Amino acid sequence: MKVVLLALALMATFECSIAAAEPTRIFLFTNEVQSGSVDEQLKAREDALRELSNALSGAQYKETVRLVQSRDRADLIVELVSRGETTTSASGSSTRAVGGGTASTSQSSSVTTRHLKFRISNGASTHELVTEGQLSWRKMAEKAAADIAAWAAGRR
């Protein structure tokens, strides 16, 4: 009897470790405009989704996540809600005396921060995830892929 119980316990442990080793299945999408027309924001989100899909399909994620083509086959539903950027400008000027006259200088600088906002659904729970950085859009997609993979790994 003890042998049978031990065998059942080992089989259950083996099955759990197989299930834990399976990659998290992710369905990626972005909502389209109700009218069916393609605006700049939708095109930008579609571009970001394509770059994100390429990043998540990379070799470094093959053991942790797998993209699927339908919601009903996914463990996580990831919606790209928005893609945008914010530019912050700063300017300054200075005046100083130079050999009996004055010299003025002006400086201005701007910093552009980009963001990708996601809504992640896992069963009945929903989570918001934002990836921000001063990166190109392709690098933002790579950073978002790392954020999503880390989030998925933390929820296993």
C-alpha positions in Angstrom: 0.0 0.0 0.0 2.9 2.4 0.9 4.5 1.7 -2.5 1.2 2.5 -4.3 0.9 5.8 -2.4 4.5 6.7 -3.1 4.1 5.9 -6.8 0.9 8.1 -6.9 2.7 10.9 -5.1 5.7 10.7 -7.5 3.3 10.7 -10.6 1.5 13.8 -9.2 4.8 15.6 -8.7 6.0 14.7 -12.2 2.7 16.0 -13.7 3.0 19.3 -11.8 6.6 19.8 -12.9 5.6 19.1 -16.6 2.7 21.7 -16.3 5.0 24.2 -14.7 7.6 23.8 -17.5 5.0 24.6 -20.2 5.3 28.2 -21.6 2.6 30.6 -20.7 0.3 31.0 -23.8 -0.3 34.6 -24.7 -2.8 36.1 -27.1 -1.9 39.7 -28.2 -4.3 42.2 -29.7 -5.3 45.8 -29.9 -8.8 47.1 -30.4 -9.8 48.5 -33.8 -11.8 51.6 -34.4 -15.6 50.8 -34.5 -16.0 52.4 -37.9 -13.4 50.1 -39.4 -11.3 53.0 -40.6 -7.6 53.0 -39.9 -6.4 56.1 -38.0 -2.8 57.1 -37.1 -3.2 55.8 -33.5 -4.5 52.4 -34.7 -1.6 52.1 -37.2 0.9 53.0 -34.5 -0.6 50.3 -32.1 -0.5 47.7 -34.9 3.1 48.5 -35.6 3.9 48.2 -31.9 2.0 44.9 -31.7 4.0 43.5 -34.7 7.3 44.6 -33.0 6.2 43.1 -29.7 5.1 39.9 -31.3 8.6 39.6 -33.0 10.3 40.3 -29.7 8.2 37.7 -27.8 8.9 35.2 -30.5 12.7 35.4 -29.8 14.7 32.6 -28.5 15.1 34.1 -25.1 11.4 33.7 -24.4 10.7 30.3 -26.0 10.7 28.5 -22.7 8.6 31.0 -20.8 6.0 32.3 -23.3 4.3 31.2 -26.5 2.1 33.3 -28.7 -1.2 31.8 -29.7 -3.7 33.0 -32.4 -7.0 32.7 -30.4 -8.2 33.9 -27.0 -9.6 30.5 -26.0 -6.2 28.9 -26.3 -4.5 31.6 -24.2 -3.5 31.6 -20.5 -3.1 35.4 -20.7 -4.9 37.9 -22.9 -2.7 41.0 -23.5 -4.3 44.1 -25.0 -2.2 47.0 -26.2 -4.3 49.9 -25.1 -2.2 52.8 -26.2 1.1 53.8 -27.6 2.3 57.4 -27.1 5.0 59.8 -26.2 5.5 62.8 -24.0 8.0 65.5 -24.8 9.2 67.7 -21.9 11.1 70.9 -22.8 13.3 73.0 -20.7 14.9 76.3 -21.7 17.2 78.8 -20.0 19.2 81.9 -20.8 22.1 83.6 -19.2 23.7 87.0 -19.5 27.2 87.9 -18.5 29.5 90.9 -18.8 32.4 90.4 -21.2 35.1 93.2 -21.6 32.7 96.1 -21.3 29.8 94.5 -23.2 27.4 91.8 -22.5 27.0 88.4 -24.0 23.7 86.4 -23.9 23.2 82.7 -24.5 20.1 80.7 -24.7 19.7 77.0 -24.3 16.9 74.6 -24.8 16.5 70.9 -24.5 13.7 68.4 -24.8 13.3 64.9 -23.5 10.9 62.4 -25.2 9.6 59.6 -23.1 7.6 56.9 -24.9 5.1 54.5 -23.4 3.2 51.3 -24.2 0.2 50.6 -22.0 -1.3 47.1 -21.7 -4.3 45.5 -20.1 -3.5 41.9 -19.1 -6.4 39.5 -18.4 -5.8 36.2 -16.5 -9.1 34.5 -15.9 -11.3 36.9 -13.9 -8.4 39.3 -12.9 -7.2 42.2 -14.9 -3.9 44.1 -14.5 -2.5 47.2 -16.1 1.1 47.2 -17.2 3.0 50.3 -18.6 6.4 50.2 -20.2 8.1 53.5 -20.4 11.5 54.7 -21.7 13.5 57.0 -23.8 14.1 54.4 -26.5 13.3 53.8 -30.1 9.9 52.1 -30.7 11.6 48.8 -31.6 13.6 48.9 -28.3 10.4 49.8 -26.5 8.8 46.7 -27.9 11.7 44.6 -26.7 11.5 46.2 -23.2 7.7 45.5 -23.1 8.3 41.9 -24.1 10.7 41.5 -21.1 8.1 43.2 -18.9 5.3 40.9 -20.1 7.4 37.8 -19.8 8.5 38.8 -16.3 4.9 39.5 -15.3 3.8 36.1 -16.7 6.6 34.3 -14.9 5.7 35.9 -11.6 2.1 34.7 -12.0 2.8 31.0 -12.5 
